[in-house]
Amino acid sequence: MYPDHPPFIKVCGLTEPKNALECTHAGADAIGLVFFEKSPRNVSLAQACEITRVLPQNVIPWGVFVDAPFERIMEIQKACGLKAVQLHGNEPPELLEKLSNRGLMVIKALFKARQPFLTDADIYPHATHFLVEYGKGALPGGNAETWDYALLTGMATPKPVILAGGLTPENVIRAVALAKPWGLDISSGVEKSPGIKDIHKVQSFISKARQGTGT
């Protein structure tokens, strides 16, 4: 963990170019695009490409997939210029290796309440980062579920860890203090409606997340 590190911040589940660009102006380091049809934040390939085209070069275009095959991931990655791929299902370790060999950031989601568990990090040696959340809900994502963020400090991995699940402008200072994560993933906690972020909430979240960390 990185107790004194300014947290990396990914704003996830964007569906509109203008809204995504506003989030980067607020300080987001990455913009997450969800490629999962059951999600209310799912984007088409055309939508995703419209969004990635407007992102500043220093902001990471980041795709979120759930048990998608390698060929589909790479088709989307090439079309949209994704630099990071987040795997949010029960993907095999071999898929992470193939994606890593393509020079991508490969983020594997781990969960407190379901497999793969927080204790399964060593199964995925080719992950460049781990994203951790509660994992109890109707969809593979956070489902706005808060959980015991302090459990993150017990994870046995040298890889950077991103905290997700139930984060809001109101609880992010405490969450960072408890978990001391490398990064934060925010979605529903700063929304007007699914896929549309309230930019004032985004600004508040990022400002509070970085309080006391030198930024």
Buried (B, 14 or more C-beta within 10 A) or exposed (E): BBEEBBBBBBBBBBBBBEBBBBBBEBBBBBBBBBBBEEBBBBBEEEBBBBBBEBBEEEBBBBBBBBEBEEEEBBEBBEEBEBBBBBBBBEBEEEBBBBBBEEEBBBBBBBBBEEEBBBEBBEBBEBBBBBBBBBBBBEBBBBBBBBBEBEBBEEBEBEBBBBBBBBBBBEBBBEBBEBBBBBBBBBBBBBBEEEBBBBBEBBBBBBBBBBEEEEE
